[in-house]
Amino acid sequence: MSRDRLGDIRDGITHSAVIGTEKIYIRTGEYPDGSLGEVFIDIDKAGGQLRVYDVLATIISVGLQSGIPVQTIVDKLKFQRMEPQGMTSNQEIPIALSISDYVGRWLEKKYI
């Protein structure tokens, strides 16, 4: 399986949000046509348990670059329930069941 990696210079979005008591940052990289090519998930003051989101972002990025549709990834992330969860700072996504749920729903709003 081949990977279509992004170039050294790329456009993208940086989005910050609060889920429960955790501040997160979602950064994306886009191909020249504006389609999603990579995702980074950073958690402010993340402990060991939340470092799993670094791995999740890498898996999402490799999947995107290998041709997995954004909708397929979004469908797997949405509605996953785990801590942290709760109210968010985003009026379009007022409650998140987890960081994964929030990332999936946010990617869906921005890229689908």
N, C-alpha and C positions, 0 to 999 in steps of 0.2 A: 504494500500500500504506500503510495507516495504522499508526501506532505507539501502543501503549498504555503510555505512560510511567508510572513510579511517582510517588507523591505525594512531597511535601517531607519527610514523616516516614515512615519505614518500618522494619520489623524486618529482621533478617538475622543472618548468622553471620560471625564472624571466626575464621579457622583459620590456624595457623602450622605449618610443617613444614620439615624439612631434607631436601634431595635432594642426595646426594653431599656437596658442600661449600657448597651454596647454600641460604640461609634464604629461604623464601618465605612470603607471606601471601596468603590467598584471602579476600576479603570479598564477601559476597553481600547483595543487597537483595531483599526479598520483597514480593509483593502482599499485601493484607489477608487473602486466603485461604491464605497460606503458600506459594504457588507462587513459583518462582524468576523474578525479573524483571531482575536485573543481576548482573554479576560484575566484580570488580576483582582484578587480580593484581599484587602488589608484590613485588619482589625486593630483598632487603637487599644493599646495595653493588653494585647492578646496573650493569654496563658498557653500552656502546652496543649490543652485540649482543642483550642480554637485554631491552632496551627494547621489542622487538617484542611482548612479552607485554602491554604497555599497549594496543597496537593490537588484539591478539587479544581482550582482555577487552572492548574497545569493540565489536568485531564480534559477539562472543557476546551482549552486552547488547542491541544493536540487533536481532539475530536473535530473541532471546527476546521482546522487546517488539513484534516484528512477527508473532509467532505461530508461529515455528519451535519444534517440541517439544523439550524438554530431551533426550529420548532421541536425537534426530537429532544434536544438538550433541555429546553424549557419545560417540556412535558415531564421529564424525569426529575427536575428540581422543584417544581411547584408542589405545594401542599405536603412537603416533607415536614414532619413534626419533631422538633427537638429543641433543647435550650441553646442559646437564649431565644426567647420569643416574646411577643407582646406588641404594645403600641409602637408606632414608628413616627419619625419626623416628616414623612412623606404623605401629603394629603391624598395622593392617588393610590397609595397602598397603606391604609391606616393601621392595619394589623398584619403582622407576619408570624407564621407558625414556626419559623426558624430563619437563620441567615440564608440557607439554601432556598427556601420558599421565597424570600424577598428577592434574592438575586434572579431567580427564574422569572418571577413576575415583572421585575424591572427590565430585564432583557427583552421580555415579550413586548412590553410597552415601547421600548426604544428601537427594536430591530425586526419586529414582525408586523 
